[in-house]
Every structure is written in C-alpha cells, then in structure tokens.
C-alpha cells in the first residue's frame, strides 16, 4: 500500500515543498496545531520508530538537522518542539514515519 506521504513525495498529490533533498522533504501540516506546524518526512517508507534499524540512524539524524534548519527559517528563535507519534496509541494517523515541528507560540504544555 502506498501511503499519503509517498504519493506526495512522488508528486502524485499536490503539496508545497518547503524543503527537499534526496532523503526527506518538508511540507506544512494541513491541520496545524501551532502558527508554524511543519512535517519533516523521510523518503524511505518506515511505518514508525518501531521499524528503524541501525542503518536508519543517519537518516534520523538528518531529519533532526533539517528540523533545526526549518525552525531557523520559519520560527521566531524562541524555541520549537519536535514530536514523533509512533503507533495508533500515540496518535499516529499516517503509517509513514514523520516529525512534527511546532513553533510560533508558547508550547509549555506538559504531558503526563
């Protein structure tokens, strides 16, 4: 089954690419939870963090590096949050690993 993000990556579905390279791309979340809510999506189809292997460590580091770059480009310099939902219980909707970058407002909410 081809995921929504794979279709976007292959240009089968429209999206505004804010950044892309051979390992990932960045788009806006269609249901933003903050003034800036971006999705950093690897091109490699991993369902979630349960699927990562040793060979994926460099990819995950790259995604974090791009997250920082996007926070610098689109944020206000006052901080940002990265969220990775892994599995249905965590709220993952699309079965393709991705990072949520949120910034632009106070994100001081604590999780308990």
MDAnalysis code that builds the backbone (N, CA, C; Angstrom):
import MDAnalysis as mda
import numpy as np

u = mda.Universe.empty(336, n_residues=112, atom_resindex=np.repeat(np.arange(112), 3), trajectory=True)
u.add_TopologyAttr("name", ["N", "CA", "C"] * 112)
u.add_TopologyAttr("resid", np.arange(1, 113))
u.add_TopologyAttr("resname", ["UNK", "UNK", "UNK", "UNK", "UNK", "UNK", "UNK", "UNK", "UNK", "UNK", "UNK", "UNK", "UNK", "UNK", "UNK", "UNK", "UNK", "UNK", "UNK", "UNK", "UNK", "UNK", "UNK", "UNK", "UNK", "UNK", "UNK", "UNK", "UNK", "UNK", "UNK", "UNK", "UNK", "UNK", "UNK", "UNK", "UNK", "UNK", "UNK", "UNK", "UNK", "UNK", "UNK", "UNK", "UNK", "UNK", "UNK", "UNK", "UNK", "UNK", "UNK", "UNK", "UNK", "UNK", "UNK", "UNK", "UNK", "UNK", "UNK", "UNK", "UNK", "UNK", "UNK", "UNK", "UNK", "UNK", "UNK", "UNK", "UNK", "UNK", "UNK", "UNK", "UNK", "UNK", "UNK", "UNK", "UNK", "UNK", "UNK", "UNK", "UNK", "UNK", "UNK", "UNK", "UNK", "UNK", "UNK", "UNK", "UNK", "UNK", "UNK", "UNK", "UNK", "UNK", "UNK", "UNK", "UNK", "UNK", "UNK", "UNK", "UNK", "UNK", "UNK", "UNK", "UNK", "UNK", "UNK", "UNK", "UNK", "UNK", "UNK", "UNK"])
u.atoms.positions = np.array([
    [0.830, -1.181, 0.000],
    [0.000, 0.000, 0.000],
    [0.881, 1.253, 0.000],
    [0.580, 2.173, -0.858],
    [1.307, 3.433, -0.947],
    [0.666, 4.433, 0.011],
    [1.496, 5.043, 0.860],
    [0.963, 5.990, 1.839],
    [0.748, 7.369, 1.210],
    [0.000, 8.175, 1.914],
    [-0.234, 9.557, 1.516],
    [1.082, 10.288, 1.278],
    [2.042, 10.098, 2.179],
    [3.321, 10.796, 2.051],
    [4.134, 10.296, 0.867],
    [4.041, 9.019, 0.547],
    [4.729, 8.506, -0.639],
    [4.127, 9.122, -1.899],
    [2.804, 9.267, -1.929],
    [2.150, 9.890, -3.085],
    [2.562, 11.350, -3.221],
    [2.680, 12.044, -2.092],
    [3.146, 13.438, -2.137],
    [4.590, 13.485, -2.623],
    [5.425, 12.607, -2.098],
    [6.835, 12.565, -2.490],
    [7.002, 12.321, -3.991],
    [6.125, 11.482, -4.541],
    [6.193, 11.134, -5.967],
    [5.410, 12.112, -6.846],
    [4.919, 13.201, -6.232],
    [4.174, 14.257, -6.928],
    [2.844, 13.757, -7.497],
    [2.316, 12.678, -6.919],
    [1.001, 12.191, -7.327],
    [-0.106, 12.993, -6.653],
    [0.220, 13.628, -5.538],
    [-0.698, 14.519, -4.828],
    [-0.014, 15.869, -4.668],
    [-0.777, 16.958, -4.757],
    [-0.149, 18.280, -4.666],
    [0.238, 18.641, -3.239],
    [1.336, 19.343, -3.126],
    [1.798, 19.886, -1.848],
    [2.858, 20.940, -2.145],
    [2.948, 21.907, -1.256],
    [4.009, 22.908, -1.352],
    [5.229, 22.374, -0.607],
    [6.289, 22.108, -1.326],
    [7.521, 21.622, -0.725],
    [8.309, 22.824, -0.210],
    [8.481, 22.897, 1.091],
    [9.253, 23.981, 1.699],
    [10.741, 23.673, 1.665],
    [11.051, 22.379, 1.597],
    [12.438, 21.907, 1.523],
    [12.371, 20.489, 0.983],
    [13.396, 20.105, 0.227],
    [13.532, 18.701, -0.167],
    [14.965, 18.396, -0.552],
    [15.334, 17.160, -0.301],
    [16.612, 16.628, -0.748],
    [16.388, 15.150, -1.053],
    [17.460, 14.410, -1.239],
    [17.309, 13.004, -1.621],
    [16.825, 12.114, -0.477],
    [16.854, 12.623, 0.769],
    [16.459, 11.803, 1.921],
    [15.134, 12.202, 2.556],
    [14.701, 13.445, 2.353],
    [13.473, 13.883, 3.006],
    [12.884, 15.089, 2.294],
    [11.673, 15.450, 2.739],
    [11.038, 16.678, 2.274],
    [10.220, 17.259, 3.423],
    [9.861, 18.537, 3.280],
    [9.137, 19.246, 4.328],
    [7.920, 19.921, 3.712],
    [6.774, 19.705, 4.375],
    [5.525, 20.347, 3.964],
    [4.829, 20.896, 5.217],
    [3.814, 21.705, 5.009],
    [3.005, 22.199, 6.125],
    [1.967, 21.141, 6.507],
    [1.662, 21.052, 7.790],
    [0.590, 20.171, 8.244],
    [-0.740, 20.786, 7.820],
    [-1.660, 19.978, 7.335],
    [-2.947, 20.516, 6.871],
    [-3.891, 20.835, 8.030],
    [-3.573, 20.348, 9.238],
    [-4.342, 20.679, 10.438],
    [-3.348, 21.190, 11.483],
    [-2.882, 22.442, 11.325],
    [-1.814, 22.952, 12.196],
    [-2.255, 23.118, 13.644],
    [-1.348, 22.760, 14.545],
    [-1.574, 22.914, 15.976],
    [-0.792, 24.088, 16.554],
    [-0.089, 24.803, 15.703],
    [0.692, 25.976, 16.092],
    [0.792, 26.872, 14.859],
    [1.152, 28.143, 15.045],
    [1.302, 29.023, 13.883],
    [2.240, 28.449, 12.815],
    [3.285, 27.773, 13.253],
    [4.166, 27.048, 12.334],
    [4.088, 25.579, 12.716],
    [3.560, 24.756, 11.819],
    [3.452, 23.315, 12.047],
    [3.858, 22.631, 10.749],
    [5.103, 22.164, 10.745],
    [5.675, 21.537, 9.559],
    [5.848, 20.044, 9.783],
    [5.845, 19.303, 8.684],
    [6.111, 17.867, 8.718],
    [7.422, 17.605, 7.998],
    [8.348, 16.939, 8.668],
    [9.615, 16.536, 8.079],
    [9.469, 15.043, 7.798],
    [9.489, 14.678, 6.527],
    [9.104, 13.337, 6.107],
    [10.252, 12.665, 5.365],
    [10.718, 11.512, 5.848],
    [11.751, 10.798, 5.105],
    [11.172, 10.181, 3.836],
    [11.957, 10.111, 2.808],
    [11.514, 9.446, 1.579],
    [11.457, 7.930, 1.789],
    [12.307, 7.419, 2.656],
    [12.280, 5.992, 2.966],
    [10.991, 5.688, 3.715],
    [10.287, 4.673, 3.263],
    [8.997, 4.319, 3.864],
    [9.194, 3.451, 5.100],
    [9.273, 4.113, 6.243],
    [9.284, 3.443, 7.537],
    [7.936, 3.745, 8.179],
    [7.279, 2.745, 8.753],
    [5.970, 2.986, 9.343],
    [6.083, 3.897, 10.563],
    [6.997, 3.572, 11.471],
    [7.195, 4.377, 12.679],
    [8.531, 4.003, 13.316],
    [8.794, 4.497, 14.500],
    [10.083, 4.257, 15.149],
    [10.317, 2.791, 15.491],
    [9.256, 2.015, 15.584],
    [9.426, 0.578, 15.839],
    [10.146, -0.133, 14.698],
    [10.139, 0.451, 13.507],
    [10.739, -0.180, 12.336],
    [12.190, 0.215, 12.070],
    [12.713, 1.186, 12.794],
    [14.064, 1.642, 12.454],
    [15.098, 0.574, 12.786],
    [16.133, 0.567, 11.988],
    [17.264, -0.342, 12.149],
    [18.527, 0.504, 12.307],
    [19.636, -0.147, 12.582],
    [20.908, 0.569, 12.729],
    [21.217, 1.439, 11.517],
    [20.873, 0.951, 10.337],
    [21.155, 1.692, 9.103],
    [20.351, 2.989, 8.988],
    [19.317, 3.152, 9.810],
    [18.474, 4.337, 9.744],
    [18.914, 5.460, 10.686],
    [19.926, 5.215, 11.477],
    [20.375, 6.208, 12.458],
    [20.820, 7.502, 11.763],
    [21.555, 7.386, 10.689],
    [21.992, 8.596, 9.969],
    [20.803, 9.350, 9.374],
    [19.812, 8.624, 8.896],
    [18.609, 9.257, 8.363],
    [17.892, 10.035, 9.462],
    [17.745, 9.438, 10.639],
    [17.074, 10.127, 11.747],
    [17.843, 11.375, 12.165],
    [19.159, 11.288, 12.185],
    [19.972, 12.465, 12.482],
    [19.772, 13.551, 11.439],
    [19.674, 13.153, 10.199],
    [19.437, 14.112, 9.113],
    [18.084, 14.801, 9.301],
    [17.056, 14.036, 9.669],
    [15.737, 14.624, 9.885],
    [15.774, 15.662, 10.996],
    [16.526, 15.384, 12.057],
    [16.656, 16.357, 13.144],
    [17.407, 17.603, 12.685],
    [18.438, 17.399, 11.893],
    [19.201, 18.538, 11.362],
    [18.309, 19.422, 10.487],
    [17.484, 18.813, 9.654],
    [16.568, 19.579, 8.802],
    [15.512, 20.265, 9.656],
    [15.088, 19.619, 10.733],
    [14.132, 20.245, 11.657],
    [14.698, 21.541, 12.207],
    [15.951, 21.523, 12.620],
    [16.606, 22.729, 13.124],
    [16.653, 23.808, 12.044],
    [17.000, 23.411, 10.841],
    [17.076, 24.359, 9.727],
    [15.707, 24.993, 9.466],
    [14.641, 24.194, 9.504],
    [13.296, 24.714, 9.271],
    [12.851, 25.625, 10.414],
    [13.223, 25.277, 11.641],
    [12.895, 26.130, 12.794],
    [13.586, 27.481, 12.654],
    [14.801, 27.484, 12.164],
    [15.519, 28.745, 11.951],
    [14.875, 29.561, 10.832],
    [14.398, 28.886, 9.798],
    [13.794, 29.583, 8.658],
    [12.387, 30.098, 8.958],
    [11.585, 29.309, 9.656],
    [10.171, 29.633, 9.818],
    [9.784, 30.038, 11.237],
    [10.649, 29.798, 12.196],
    [10.344, 30.124, 13.581],
    [10.778, 31.515, 13.956],
    [10.554, 31.857, 15.215],
    [10.902, 33.189, 15.695],
    [12.133, 33.183, 16.600],
    [12.797, 32.051, 16.719],
    [14.006, 31.968, 17.524],
    [13.768, 31.769, 19.003],
    [12.505, 31.575, 19.397],
    [12.185, 31.431, 20.812],
    [11.942, 29.984, 21.231],
    [12.249, 29.050, 20.367],
    [12.097, 27.643, 20.711],
    [11.159, 26.923, 19.760],
    [11.293, 25.622, 19.740],
    [10.426, 24.804, 18.905],
    [10.299, 23.426, 19.536],
    [9.292, 22.705, 19.097],
    [9.038, 21.353, 19.595],
    [9.050, 20.388, 18.420],
    [9.657, 19.226, 18.641],
    [9.628, 18.135, 17.673],
    [8.818, 17.004, 18.291],
    [7.854, 16.493, 17.536],
    [7.018, 15.389, 18.001],
    [7.068, 14.272, 16.967],
    [7.245, 13.044, 17.451],
    [7.154, 11.861, 16.599],
    [6.124, 10.935, 17.236],
    [5.010, 10.754, 16.569],
    [3.987, 9.830, 17.036],
    [4.284, 8.451, 16.447],
    [4.446, 7.460, 17.295],
    [4.737, 6.100, 16.828],
    [3.647, 5.147, 17.282],
    [2.769, 4.821, 16.363],
    [1.687, 3.902, 16.646],
    [0.370, 4.611, 16.903],
    [-0.708, 3.859, 16.765],
    [-2.052, 4.417, 16.915],
    [-2.280, 4.993, 18.306],
    [-1.801, 4.324, 19.347],
    [-1.990, 4.806, 20.714],
    [-1.356, 6.181, 20.910],
    [-0.291, 6.463, 20.164],
    [0.401, 7.755, 20.257],
    [-0.239, 8.818, 19.370],
    [-1.242, 8.442, 18.596],
    [-1.918, 9.401, 17.735],
    [-1.406, 9.434, 16.312],
    [-0.606, 8.439, 15.907],
    [-0.105, 8.415, 14.538],
    [-1.254, 8.078, 13.593],
    [-1.468, 8.943, 12.612],
    [-2.562, 8.753, 11.650],
    [-2.047, 8.167, 10.344],
    [-0.966, 8.739, 9.810],
    [-0.394, 8.258, 8.547],
    [0.683, 7.224, 8.886],
    [0.593, 6.015, 8.347],
    [1.569, 4.972, 8.666],
    [2.893, 5.146, 7.915],
    [3.508, 6.295, 8.111],
    [4.799, 6.631, 7.498],
    [5.485, 7.562, 8.494],
    [6.622, 7.140, 9.017],
    [7.360, 7.929, 9.999],
    [7.499, 9.378, 9.541],
    [7.267, 10.330, 10.449],
    [7.465, 11.743, 10.148],
    [7.595, 12.510, 11.448],
    [8.231, 13.651, 11.370],
    [8.426, 14.531, 12.517],
    [7.528, 15.743, 12.365],
    [6.914, 16.150, 13.468],
    [6.141, 17.383, 13.510],
    [7.036, 18.449, 14.137],
    [7.182, 19.574, 13.469],
    [7.886, 20.719, 14.023],
    [6.832, 21.768, 14.337],
    [6.760, 22.175, 15.607],
    [5.787, 23.175, 16.043],
    [6.512, 24.349, 16.675],
    [6.118, 25.551, 16.282],
    [6.703, 26.751, 16.854],
    [5.784, 27.936, 16.558],
    [6.119, 29.082, 17.123],
    [5.359, 30.289, 16.857],
    [4.400, 30.667, 17.964],
    [4.331, 29.864, 19.011],
    [3.520, 30.196, 20.180],
    [4.100, 29.432, 21.362],
    [3.634, 29.769, 22.556],
    [4.109, 29.058, 23.740],
    [3.657, 27.605, 23.691],
    [4.598, 26.727, 23.873],
    [4.326, 25.288, 23.864],
    [4.686, 24.699, 25.216],
    [4.310, 25.387, 26.266],
    [4.730, 24.985, 27.603],
    [3.882, 23.873, 28.204],
    [2.898, 23.398, 27.471],
    [2.047, 22.305, 27.957],
    [2.904, 21.097, 28.317],
    [2.630, 20.527, 29.460],
    [3.348, 19.332, 29.892],
    [2.497, 18.112, 29.611],
    [3.161, 17.016, 29.350],
    [2.476, 15.756, 29.125],
    [2.587, 14.917, 30.380],
    [1.507, 14.300, 30.788],
    [1.564, 13.463, 31.986],
    [0.979, 12.098, 31.710],
])
